[in-house]
Amino acid sequence: MVLAGTILALIVGGALVFSSAALGLLARGSTHISSVVFNHFVLGIGLGLFIAAVAYIIDMRTWRALAPYLFGASLVATALVFIPGSRIRTRRREALDRPWLYDLPTI
């Protein structure tokens, strides 16, 4: 019963994530729903199953030995998101074409 509830929650959650991503792409008008569905399924399910199969083949002792390094790499990758210098580019508002750091209030 718990497994069925977990699977149902994953399916509903996946549908919500897919619909939010698909609506953003469809709002631009540059694509059709069939190509969005195909790309999401190929990348999501296909690539996910491939990575899961590779992870399953690797021995658990290897994962335990690599765990601290993988954790450190994930922390570094997360920290990279907050590095200043990212730019927001848009055709409509040239004022946004500058680093976000310049928009912070000064003391």
TORLOPA-43144 format. One record per atom (N, C-alpha, C): residue number from 1; residue in one letter; atom name; x, y, z. Coordinates in pm, 1 decimal. Layout:
TORLOPA-43144
@seq:NUM; type:A; atom:CA; xx:X; yy:Y; zz:Z
...
END
This chain:
TORLOPA-43144
@seq:1; type:M; atom:N; xx:82.3; yy:-119.0; zz:0.0
@seq:1; type:M; atom:CA; xx:0.0; yy:0.0; zz:0.0
@seq:1; type:M; atom:C; xx:87.5; yy:126.6; zz:0.0
@seq:2; type:V; atom:N; xx:196.2; yy:122.5; zz:77.3
@seq:2; type:V; atom:CA; xx:285.8; yy:237.4; zz:82.2
@seq:2; type:V; atom:C; xx:355.0; yy:255.3; zz:-52.4
@seq:3; type:L; atom:N; xx:391.9; yy:143.5; zz:-115.0
@seq:3; type:L; atom:CA; xx:456.4; yy:150.1; zz:-246.3
@seq:3; type:L; atom:C; xx:362.0; yy:210.1; zz:-350.2
@seq:4; type:A; atom:N; xx:235.7; yy:171.7; zz:-347.3
@seq:4; type:A; atom:CA; xx:138.7; yy:226.3; zz:-442.4
@seq:4; type:A; atom:C; xx:119.6; yy:375.9; zz:-420.3
@seq:5; type:G; atom:N; xx:114.6; yy:418.6; zz:-294.7
@seq:5; type:G; atom:CA; xx:102.8; yy:561.2; zz:-265.5
@seq:5; type:G; atom:C; xx:224.9; yy:639.1; zz:-310.4
@seq:6; type:T; atom:N; xx:343.6; yy:580.7; zz:-292.9
@seq:6; type:T; atom:CA; xx:467.3; yy:646.3; zz:-336.5
@seq:6; type:T; atom:C; xx:470.6; yy:659.2; zz:-487.7
@seq:7; type:I; atom:N; xx:433.2; yy:553.8; zz:-557.7
@seq:7; type:I; atom:CA; xx:431.8; yy:557.4; zz:-704.4
@seq:7; type:I; atom:C; xx:330.3; yy:660.0; zz:-753.9
@seq:8; type:L; atom:N; xx:214.5; yy:663.8; zz:-691.8
@seq:8; type:L; atom:CA; xx:112.8; yy:761.6; zz:-730.5
@seq:8; type:L; atom:C; xx:161.4; yy:904.9; zz:-706.3
@seq:9; type:A; atom:N; xx:226.7; yy:927.6; zz:-592.4
@seq:9; type:A; atom:CA; xx:279.8; yy:1061.2; zz:-563.6
@seq:9; type:A; atom:C; xx:387.9; yy:1100.1; zz:-664.1
@seq:10; type:L; atom:N; xx:471.5; yy:1006.4; zz:-704.1
@seq:10; type:L; atom:CA; xx:574.2; yy:1035.7; zz:-804.0
@seq:10; type:L; atom:C; xx:513.7; yy:1066.5; zz:-940.2
@seq:11; type:I; atom:N; xx:409.7; yy:995.4; zz:-977.4
@seq:11; type:I; atom:CA; xx:344.3; yy:1020.3; zz:-1106.4
@seq:11; type:I; atom:C; xx:276.9; yy:1157.4; zz:-1106.4
@seq:12; type:V; atom:N; xx:205.4; yy:1189.3; zz:-998.6
@seq:12; type:V; atom:CA; xx:138.3; yy:1319.1; zz:-991.3
@seq:12; type:V; atom:C; xx:240.9; yy:1432.2; zz:-987.8
@seq:13; type:G; atom:N; xx:345.7; yy:1415.7; zz:-907.9
@seq:13; type:G; atom:CA; xx:451.2; yy:1517.6; zz:-902.8
@seq:13; type:G; atom:C; xx:520.2; yy:1535.7; zz:-1036.3
@seq:14; type:G; atom:N; xx:547.4; yy:1425.8; zz:-1105.1
@seq:14; type:G; atom:CA; xx:608.8; yy:1434.4; zz:-1237.8
@seq:14; type:G; atom:C; xx:518.4; yy:1504.3; zz:-1337.6
@seq:15; type:A; atom:N; xx:389.4; yy:1477.8; zz:-1329.3
@seq:15; type:A; atom:CA; xx:295.8; yy:1545.0; zz:-1419.3
@seq:15; type:A; atom:C; xx:291.0; yy:1694.6; zz:-1392.3
@seq:16; type:L; atom:N; xx:299.2; yy:1734.2; zz:-1267.0
@seq:16; type:L; atom:CA; xx:298.3; yy:1876.7; zz:-1233.5
@seq:16; type:L; atom:C; xx:425.5; yy:1945.4; zz:-1283.3
@seq:17; type:V; atom:N; xx:539.1; yy:1880.9; zz:-1265.7
@seq:17; type:V; atom:CA; xx:664.7; yy:1939.0; zz:-1313.7
@seq:17; type:V; atom:C; xx:662.7; yy:1949.0; zz:-1465.9
@seq:18; type:F; atom:N; xx:615.3; yy:1843.7; zz:-1532.7
@seq:18; type:F; atom:CA; xx:607.8; yy:1845.7; zz:-1678.7
@seq:18; type:F; atom:C; xx:515.6; yy:1956.4; zz:-1727.6
@seq:19; type:S; atom:N; xx:400.3; yy:1971.1; zz:-1664.6
@seq:19; type:S; atom:CA; xx:305.6; yy:2071.5; zz:-1712.3
@seq:19; type:S; atom:C; xx:359.4; yy:2212.8; zz:-1692.3
@seq:20; type:S; atom:N; xx:430.2; yy:2236.9; zz:-1583.6
@seq:20; type:S; atom:CA; xx:484.7; yy:2371.2; zz:-1563.0
@seq:20; type:S; atom:C; xx:593.7; yy:2401.8; zz:-1664.7
@seq:21; type:A; atom:N; xx:677.1; yy:2304.4; zz:-1696.3
@seq:21; type:A; atom:CA; xx:781.4; yy:2326.8; zz:-1796.5
@seq:21; type:A; atom:C; xx:722.3; yy:2338.0; zz:-1936.3
@seq:22; type:A; atom:N; xx:623.0; yy:2257.0; zz:-1965.6
@seq:22; type:A; atom:CA; xx:563.6; yy:2257.2; zz:-2099.1
@seq:22; type:A; atom:C; xx:487.3; yy:2386.9; zz:-2125.1
@seq:23; type:L; atom:N; xx:419.6; yy:2438.3; zz:-2024.2
@seq:23; type:L; atom:CA; xx:343.4; yy:2561.3; zz:-2045.1
@seq:23; type:L; atom:C; xx:434.6; yy:2679.4; zz:-2076.0
@seq:24; type:G; atom:N; xx:550.8; yy:2683.2; zz:-2013.2
@seq:24; type:G; atom:CA; xx:646.1; yy:2789.4; zz:-2043.4
@seq:24; type:G; atom:C; xx:696.7; yy:2782.0; zz:-2185.8
@seq:25; type:L; atom:N; xx:722.5; yy:2661.4; zz:-2233.4
@seq:25; type:L; atom:CA; xx:770.0; yy:2644.9; zz:-2371.0
@seq:25; type:L; atom:C; xx:658.9; yy:2673.3; zz:-2471.9
@seq:26; type:L; atom:N; xx:538.5; yy:2630.3; zz:-2441.3
@seq:26; type:L; atom:CA; xx:427.6; yy:2651.2; zz:-2534.1
@seq:26; type:L; atom:C; xx:384.5; yy:2797.5; zz:-2539.8
@seq:27; type:A; atom:N; xx:404.3; yy:2870.5; zz:-2430.9
@seq:27; type:A; atom:CA; xx:365.6; yy:3011.4; zz:-2429.3
@seq:27; type:A; atom:C; xx:449.3; yy:3093.1; zz:-2526.6
@seq:28; type:R; atom:N; xx:570.7; yy:3049.0; zz:-2551.7
@seq:28; type:R; atom:CA; xx:655.1; yy:3119.8; zz:-2649.0
@seq:28; type:R; atom:C; xx:605.7; yy:3100.3; zz:-2792.1
@seq:29; type:G; atom:N; xx:533.5; yy:2992.4; zz:-2814.8
@seq:29; type:G; atom:CA; xx:478.1; yy:2968.5; zz:-2947.1
@seq:29; type:G; atom:C; xx:577.4; yy:2914.3; zz:-3047.3
@seq:30; type:S; atom:N; xx:694.9; yy:2875.3; zz:-3001.4
@seq:30; type:S; atom:CA; xx:796.5; yy:2828.5; zz:-3095.3
@seq:30; type:S; atom:C; xx:798.1; yy:2677.1; zz:-3108.9
@seq:31; type:T; atom:N; xx:711.3; yy:2607.4; zz:-3039.4
@seq:31; type:T; atom:CA; xx:713.9; yy:2461.8; zz:-3043.8
@seq:31; type:T; atom:C; xx:571.3; yy:2406.7; zz:-3031.0
@seq:32; type:H; atom:N; xx:557.3; yy:2277.4; zz:-3057.3
@seq:32; type:H; atom:CA; xx:428.7; yy:2209.0; zz:-3047.5
@seq:32; type:H; atom:C; xx:432.0; yy:2114.3; zz:-2928.9
@seq:33; type:I; atom:N; xx:315.4; yy:2077.3; zz:-2879.4
@seq:33; type:I; atom:CA; xx:307.0; yy:1992.0; zz:-2761.6
@seq:33; type:I; atom:C; xx:369.3; yy:1855.5; zz:-2787.4
@seq:34; type:S; atom:N; xx:360.0; yy:1804.4; zz:-2908.8
@seq:34; type:S; atom:CA; xx:416.6; yy:1672.0; zz:-2936.3
@seq:34; type:S; atom:C; xx:568.3; yy:1672.0; zz:-2921.3
@seq:35; type:S; atom:N; xx:634.9; yy:1778.2; zz:-2965.6
@seq:35; type:S; atom:CA; xx:780.0; yy:1782.6; zz:-2951.3
@seq:35; type:S; atom:C; xx:820.8; yy:1803.4; zz:-2806.2
@seq:36; type:V; atom:N; xx:741.4; yy:1878.1; zz:-2730.9
@seq:36; type:V; atom:CA; xx:771.6; yy:1898.6; zz:-2589.4
@seq:36; type:V; atom:C; xx:757.5; yy:1767.1; zz:-2513.5
@seq:37; type:V; atom:N; xx:648.8; yy:1694.1; zz:-2538.9
@seq:37; type:V; atom:CA; xx:627.3; yy:1565.7; zz:-2472.4
@seq:37; type:V; atom:C; xx:737.9; yy:1468.8; zz:-2509.6
@seq:38; type:F; atom:N; xx:773.7; yy:1461.0; zz:-2637.1
@seq:38; type:F; atom:CA; xx:878.9; yy:1370.1; zz:-2680.5
@seq:38; type:F; atom:C; xx:1011.7; yy:1402.7; zz:-2614.1
@seq:39; type:N; atom:N; xx:1049.4; yy:1531.1; zz:-2612.7
@seq:39; type:N; atom:CA; xx:1176.3; yy:1569.6; zz:-2552.0
@seq:39; type:N; atom:C; xx:1178.5; yy:1540.1; zz:-2402.3
@seq:40; type:H; atom:N; xx:1069.0; yy:1566.3; zz:-2333.1
@seq:40; type:H; atom:CA; xx:1065.3; yy:1539.8; zz:-2190.1
@seq:40; type:H; atom:C; xx:1074.6; yy:1390.7; zz:-2160.9
@seq:41; type:F; atom:N; xx:1005.4; yy:1309.9; zz:-2239.7
@seq:41; type:F; atom:CA; xx:1010.8; yy:1166.9; zz:-2215.9
@seq:41; type:F; atom:C; xx:1146.4; yy:1108.6; zz:-2252.0
@seq:42; type:V; atom:N; xx:1203.1; yy:1150.3; zz:-2363.9
@seq:42; type:V; atom:CA; xx:1333.3; yy:1097.3; zz:-2403.6
@seq:42; type:V; atom:C; xx:1440.0; yy:1137.6; zz:-2303.3
@seq:43; type:L; atom:N; xx:1443.1; yy:1265.4; zz:-2266.8
@seq:43; type:L; atom:CA; xx:1545.2; yy:1310.9; zz:-2173.1
@seq:43; type:L; atom:C; xx:1516.7; yy:1264.3; zz:-2031.1
@seq:44; type:G; atom:N; xx:1393.2; yy:1274.3; zz:-1989.4
@seq:44; type:G; atom:CA; xx:1359.2; yy:1238.1; zz:-1852.1
@seq:44; type:G; atom:C; xx:1365.0; yy:1089.4; zz:-1825.5
@seq:45; type:I; atom:N; xx:1288.2; yy:1013.6; zz:-1900.0
@seq:45; type:I; atom:CA; xx:1280.4; yy:870.3; zz:-1874.8
@seq:45; type:I; atom:C; xx:1400.5; yy:798.1; zz:-1934.8
@seq:46; type:G; atom:N; xx:1433.3; yy:828.0; zz:-2058.8
@seq:46; type:G; atom:CA; xx:1544.3; yy:758.1; zz:-2124.2
@seq:46; type:G; atom:C; xx:1677.2; yy:782.8; zz:-2056.3
@seq:47; type:L; atom:N; xx:1711.9; yy:908.0; zz:-2036.9
@seq:47; type:L; atom:CA; xx:1838.5; yy:941.4; zz:-1973.4
@seq:47; type:L; atom:C; xx:1837.9; yy:898.3; zz:-1827.2
@seq:48; type:G; atom:N; xx:1724.3; yy:913.4; zz:-1760.7
@seq:48; type:G; atom:CA; xx:1714.2; yy:871.3; zz:-1620.9
@seq:48; type:G; atom:C; xx:1732.5; yy:721.9; zz:-1603.7
@seq:49; type:L; atom:N; xx:1671.9; yy:642.4; zz:-1690.7
@seq:49; type:L; atom:CA; xx:1689.3; yy:497.1; zz:-1683.7
@seq:49; type:L; atom:C; xx:1832.7; yy:456.1; zz:-1715.2
@seq:50; type:F; atom:N; xx:1896.0; yy:524.8; zz:-1809.2
@seq:50; type:F; atom:CA; xx:2035.3; yy:494.0; zz:-1841.9
@seq:50; type:F; atom:C; xx:2126.6; yy:521.3; zz:-1722.5
@seq:51; type:I; atom:N; xx:2109.0; yy:637.6; zz:-1659.8
@seq:51; type:I; atom:CA; xx:2192.3; yy:672.5; zz:-1543.7
@seq:51; type:I; atom:C; xx:2162.5; yy:578.4; zz:-1427.1
@seq:52; type:A; atom:N; xx:2036.2; yy:540.8; zz:-1408.3
@seq:52; type:A; atom:CA; xx:2001.8; yy:446.6; zz:-1302.0
@seq:52; type:A; atom:C; xx:2065.2; yy:310.2; zz:-1326.5
@seq:53; type:A; atom:N; xx:2068.3; yy:264.7; zz:-1452.4
@seq:53; type:A; atom:CA; xx:2130.3; yy:136.4; zz:-1484.2
@seq:53; type:A; atom:C; xx:2280.7; yy:140.4; zz:-1458.1
@seq:54; type:V; atom:N; xx:2344.6; yy:249.9; zz:-1496.0
@seq:54; type:V; atom:CA; xx:2488.6; yy:263.3; zz:-1470.1
@seq:54; type:V; atom:C; xx:2514.7; yy:266.3; zz:-1319.8
@seq:55; type:A; atom:N; xx:2432.2; yy:338.3; zz:-1244.6
@seq:55; type:A; atom:CA; xx:2449.3; yy:345.1; zz:-1099.6
@seq:55; type:A; atom:C; xx:2425.9; yy:209.5; zz:-1035.0
@seq:56; type:Y; atom:N; xx:2336.1; yy:130.5; zz:-1090.1
@seq:56; type:Y; atom:CA; xx:2307.7; yy:-2.4; zz:-1036.4
@seq:56; type:Y; atom:C; xx:2424.4; yy:-97.6; zz:-1059.0
@seq:57; type:I; atom:N; xx:2493.0; yy:-81.6; zz:-1170.5
@seq:57; type:I; atom:CA; xx:2604.4; yy:-170.2; zz:-1203.2
@seq:57; type:I; atom:C; xx:2724.4; yy:-145.2; zz:-1111.5
@seq:58; type:I; atom:N; xx:2744.6; yy:-21.7; zz:-1070.9
@seq:58; type:I; atom:CA; xx:2859.2; yy:13.0; zz:-986.3
@seq:58; type:I; atom:C; xx:2838.1; yy:-44.2; zz:-846.4
@seq:59; type:D; atom:N; xx:2944.0; yy:-104.7; zz:-793.2
@seq:59; type:D; atom:CA; xx:2938.7; yy:-169.5; zz:-663.2
@seq:59; type:D; atom:C; xx:2914.5; yy:-68.3; zz:-551.1
@seq:60; type:M; atom:N; xx:2845.4; yy:-113.2; zz:-445.5
@seq:60; type:M; atom:CA; xx:2812.2; yy:-25.0; zz:-333.6
@seq:60; type:M; atom:C; xx:2936.8; yy:25.0; zz:-261.3
@seq:61; type:R; atom:N; xx:3040.7; yy:-56.0; zz:-253.2
@seq:61; type:R; atom:CA; xx:3164.0; yy:-11.0; zz:-187.5
@seq:61; type:R; atom:C; xx:3226.5; yy:105.6; zz:-261.9
@seq:62; type:T; atom:N; xx:3212.0; yy:106.0; zz:-394.6
@seq:62; type:T; atom:CA; xx:3263.1; yy:217.2; zz:-474.4
@seq:62; type:T; atom:C; xx:3184.8; yy:344.2; zz:-443.7
@seq:63; type:W; atom:N; xx:3051.3; yy:331.7; zz:-432.9
@seq:63; type:W; atom:CA; xx:2968.9; yy:448.2; zz:-400.9
@seq:63; type:W; atom:C; xx:3004.0; yy:504.3; zz:-263.7
@seq:64; type:R; atom:N; xx:3028.0; yy:413.5; zz:-166.8
@seq:64; type:R; atom:CA; xx:3063.6; yy:459.4; zz:-32.1
@seq:64; type:R; atom:C; xx:3198.6; yy:529.6; zz:-31.0
@seq:65; type:A; atom:N; xx:3291.9; yy:482.1; zz:-111.6
@seq:65; type:A; atom:CA; xx:3422.9; yy:546.6; zz:-118.2
@seq:65; type:A; atom:C; xx:3413.7; yy:682.5; zz:-187.4
@seq:66; type:L; atom:N; xx:3326.2; yy:694.3; zz:-286.0
@seq:66; type:L; atom:CA; xx:3312.5; yy:818.9; zz:-361.4
@seq:66; type:L; atom:C; xx:3217.7; yy:919.6; zz:-296.1
@seq:67; type:A; atom:N; xx:3140.1; yy:876.9; zz:-197.9
@seq:67; type:A; atom:CA; xx:3035.6; yy:962.3; zz:-139.5
@seq:67; type:A; atom:C; xx:3087.0; yy:1096.5; zz:-88.6
@seq:68; type:P; atom:N; xx:3196.2; yy:1103.4; zz:-12.8
@seq:68; type:P; atom:CA; xx:3241.4; yy:1235.9; zz:33.8
@seq:68; type:P; atom:C; xx:3281.4; yy:1328.4; zz:-81.0
@seq:69; type:Y; atom:N; xx:3344.3; yy:1271.6; zz:-184.1
@seq:69; type:Y; atom:CA; xx:3385.1; yy:1353.7; zz:-298.0
@seq:69; type:Y; atom:C; xx:3265.4; yy:1401.1; zz:-379.6
@seq:70; type:L; atom:N; xx:3167.4; yy:1313.6; zz:-397.8
@seq:70; type:L; atom:CA; xx:3046.2; yy:1352.3; zz:-469.7
@seq:70; type:L; atom:C; xx:2968.5; yy:1458.5; zz:-392.1
@seq:71; type:F; atom:N; xx:2966.7; yy:1444.9; zz:-259.1
@seq:71; type:F; atom:CA; xx:2899.6; yy:1544.9; zz:-176.8
@seq:71; type:F; atom:C; xx:2970.3; yy:1679.8; zz:-188.7
@seq:72; type:G; atom:N; xx:3102.0; yy:1678.7; zz:-182.7
@seq:72; type:G; atom:CA; xx:3178.0; yy:1803.0; zz:-198.1
@seq:72; type:G; atom:C; xx:3157.3; yy:1866.0; zz:-334.6
@seq:73; type:A; atom:N; xx:3156.0; yy:1782.8; zz:-438.3
@seq:73; type:A; atom:CA; xx:3132.9; yy:1835.1; zz:-573.0
@seq:73; type:A; atom:C; xx:2993.7; yy:1894.7; zz:-586.6
@seq:74; type:S; atom:N; xx:2894.9; yy:1834.4; zz:-521.2
@seq:74; type:S; atom:CA; xx:2759.4; yy:1889.9; zz:-528.2
@seq:74; type:S; atom:C; xx:2750.5; yy:2022.7; zz:-452.6
@seq:75; type:L; atom:N; xx:2825.0; yy:2036.1; zz:-341.6
@seq:75; type:L; atom:CA; xx:2826.6; yy:2164.4; zz:-270.5
@seq:75; type:L; atom:C; xx:2892.3; yy:2273.4; zz:-354.5
@seq:76; type:V; atom:N; xx:3001.2; yy:2238.4; zz:-423.5
@seq:76; type:V; atom:CA; xx:3067.7; yy:2336.1; zz:-510.7
@seq:76; type:V; atom:C; xx:2975.6; yy:2376.1; zz:-625.0
@seq:77; type:A; atom:N; xx:2908.0; yy:2278.9; zz:-685.9
@seq:77; type:A; atom:CA; xx:2817.0; yy:2309.5; zz:-795.9
@seq:77; type:A; atom:C; xx:2701.6; yy:2398.4; zz:-748.8
@seq:78; type:T; atom:N; xx:2653.6; yy:2375.7; zz:-627.4
@seq:78; type:T; atom:CA; xx:2548.1; yy:2460.4; zz:-573.1
@seq:78; type:T; atom:C; xx:2599.4; yy:2601.2; zz:-546.7
@seq:79; type:A; atom:N; xx:2721.0; yy:2613.0; zz:-497.4
@seq:79; type:A; atom:CA; xx:2778.6; yy:2744.8; zz:-468.9
@seq:79; type:A; atom:C; xx:2803.4; yy:2823.9; zz:-597.3
@seq:80; type:L; atom:N; xx:2829.1; yy:2756.1; zz:-707.7
@seq:80; type:L; atom:CA; xx:2853.5; yy:2824.6; zz:-834.6
@seq:80; type:L; atom:C; xx:2731.9; yy:2904.8; zz:-881.0
@seq:81; type:V; atom:N; xx:2615.5; yy:2866.1; zz:-834.8
@seq:81; type:V; atom:CA; xx:2494.0; yy:2937.6; zz:-872.5
@seq:81; type:V; atom:C; xx:2496.3; yy:3080.5; zz:-819.6
@seq:82; type:F; atom:N; xx:2561.5; yy:3101.8; zz:-706.6
@seq:82; type:F; atom:CA; xx:2558.4; yy:3231.3; zz:-640.8
@seq:82; type:F; atom:C; xx:2675.5; yy:3322.1; zz:-676.5
@seq:83; type:I; atom:N; xx:2755.1; yy:3283.7; zz:-773.9
@seq:83; type:I; atom:CA; xx:2868.2; yy:3366.8; zz:-813.9
@seq:83; type:I; atom:C; xx:2816.8; yy:3487.5; zz:-892.0
@seq:84; type:P; atom:N; xx:2859.9; yy:3607.8; zz:-853.5
@seq:84; type:P; atom:CA; xx:2814.2; yy:3727.1; zz:-924.6
@seq:84; type:P; atom:C; xx:2864.9; yy:3728.7; zz:-1068.7
@seq:85; type:G; atom:N; xx:2795.5; yy:3804.7; zz:-1151.0
@seq:85; type:G; atom:CA; xx:2835.9; yy:3818.8; zz:-1289.9
@seq:85; type:G; atom:C; xx:2737.5; yy:3757.9; zz:-1386.8
@seq:86; type:S; atom:N; xx:2634.8; yy:3692.6; zz:-1334.4
@seq:86; type:S; atom:CA; xx:2531.8; yy:3640.4; zz:-1422.6
@seq:86; type:S; atom:C; xx:2459.1; yy:3757.7; zz:-1486.2
@seq:87; type:R; atom:N; xx:2422.3; yy:3741.5; zz:-1608.4
@seq:87; type:R; atom:CA; xx:2353.7; yy:3850.1; zz:-1678.5
@seq:87; type:R; atom:C; xx:2214.4; yy:3806.1; zz:-1718.8
@seq:88; type:I; atom:N; xx:2123.2; yy:3901.7; zz:-1713.3
@seq:88; type:I; atom:CA; xx:1987.4; yy:3880.1; zz:-1761.1
@seq:88; type:I; atom:C; xx:1976.5; yy:3956.0; zz:-1892.2
@seq:89; type:R; atom:N; xx:1956.8; yy:3884.4; zz:-1999.8
@seq:89; type:R; atom:CA; xx:1949.4; yy:3949.8; zz:-2130.4
@seq:89; type:R; atom:C; xx:1806.3; yy:3941.2; zz:-2182.7
@seq:90; type:T; atom:N; xx:1759.0; yy:4053.2; zz:-2229.8
@seq:90; type:T; atom:CA; xx:1626.3; yy:4057.9; zz:-2289.9
@seq:90; type:T; atom:C; xx:1626.1; yy:4164.6; zz:-2398.0
@seq:91; type:R; atom:N; xx:1542.7; yy:4145.4; zz:-2496.6
@seq:91; type:R; atom:CA; xx:1536.0; yy:4243.7; zz:-2605.1
@seq:91; type:R; atom:C; xx:1454.4; yy:4365.7; zz:-2566.6
@seq:92; type:R; atom:N; xx:1358.9; yy:4346.8; zz:-2477.4
@seq:92; type:R; atom:CA; xx:1267.8; yy:4455.9; zz:-2445.7
@seq:92; type:R; atom:C; xx:1326.5; yy:4557.9; zz:-2350.8
@seq:93; type:R; atom:N; xx:1406.4; yy:4516.3; zz:-2257.6
@seq:93; type:R; atom:CA; xx:1456.0; yy:4610.0; zz:-2157.5
@seq:93; type:R; atom:C; xx:1607.1; yy:4601.3; zz:-2149.8
@seq:94; type:E; atom:N; xx:1672.2; yy:4699.3; zz:-2206.1
@seq:94; type:E; atom:CA; xx:1817.8; yy:4701.9; zz:-2206.9
@seq:94; type:E; atom:C; xx:1875.3; yy:4725.8; zz:-2067.7
@seq:95; type:A; atom:N; xx:1794.2; yy:4777.9; zz:-1975.8
@seq:95; type:A; atom:CA; xx:1843.4; yy:4804.3; zz:-1840.7
@seq:95; type:A; atom:C; xx:1878.3; yy:4674.9; zz:-1768.3
@seq:96; type:L; atom:N; xx:1820.0; yy:4563.2; zz:-1811.0
@seq:96; type:L; atom:CA; xx:1848.6; yy:4435.2; zz:-1746.5
@seq:96; type:L; atom:C; xx:1973.2; yy:4368.4; zz:-1802.2
@seq:97; type:D; atom:N; xx:2036.8; yy:4428.9; zz:-1900.7
@seq:97; type:D; atom:CA; xx:2154.0; yy:4369.5; zz:-1962.3
@seq:97; type:D; atom:C; xx:2281.3; yy:4413.7; zz:-1888.8
@seq:98; type:R; atom:N; xx:2284.1; yy:4384.6; zz:-1760.3
@seq:98; type:R; atom:CA; xx:2401.5; yy:4416.4; zz:-1679.0
@seq:98; type:R; atom:C; xx:2404.6; yy:4316.3; zz:-1563.9
@seq:99; type:P; atom:N; xx:2518.6; yy:4300.5; zz:-1498.5
@seq:99; type:P; atom:CA; xx:2524.9; yy:4206.5; zz:-1386.3
@seq:99; type:P; atom:C; xx:2425.2; yy:4243.0; zz:-1276.9
@seq:100; type:W; atom:N; xx:2365.7; yy:4142.0; zz:-1217.3
@seq:100; type:W; atom:CA; xx:2265.2; yy:4164.2; zz:-1114.0
@seq:100; type:W; atom:C; xx:2325.0; yy:4230.9; zz:-991.4
@seq:101; type:L; atom:N; xx:2456.4; yy:4219.5; zz:-971.7
@seq:101; type:L; atom:CA; xx:2519.4; yy:4274.5; zz:-853.3
@seq:101; type:L; atom:C; xx:2508.2; yy:4427.0; zz:-849.5
@seq:102; type:Y; atom:N; xx:2503.6; yy:4490.4; zz:-966.7
@seq:102; type:Y; atom:CA; xx:2493.8; yy:4636.6; zz:-971.9
@seq:102; type:Y; atom:C; xx:2358.3; yy:4688.0; zz:-924.2
@seq:103; type:D; atom:N; xx:2259.0; yy:4602.5; zz:-919.8
@seq:103; type:D; atom:CA; xx:2125.7; yy:4644.4; zz:-878.2
@seq:103; type:D; atom:C; xx:2103.6; yy:4637.4; zz:-727.3
@seq:104; type:L; atom:N; xx:2201.7; yy:4584.2; zz:-653.6
@seq:104; type:L; atom:CA; xx:2187.0; yy:4574.5; zz:-509.2
@seq:104; type:L; atom:C; xx:2201.7; yy:4712.7; zz:-445.2
@seq:105; type:P; atom:N; xx:2129.1; yy:4740.1; zz:-339.0
@seq:105; type:P; atom:CA; xx:2141.8; yy:4871.5; zz:-273.7
@seq:105; type:P; atom:C; xx:2278.9; yy:4886.1; zz:-208.4
@seq:106; type:T; atom:N; xx:2330.1; yy:5005.4; zz:-212.2
@seq:106; type:T; atom:CA; xx:2461.2; yy:5031.3; zz:-152.1
@seq:106; type:T; atom:C; xx:2442.1; yy:5085.0; zz:-10.7
@seq:107; type:I; atom:N; xx:2542.1; yy:5064.8; zz:70.5
@seq:107; type:I; atom:CA; xx:2536.1; yy:5109.4; zz:210.3
@seq:107; type:I; atom:C; xx:2616.5; yy:5236.3; zz:226.9
END
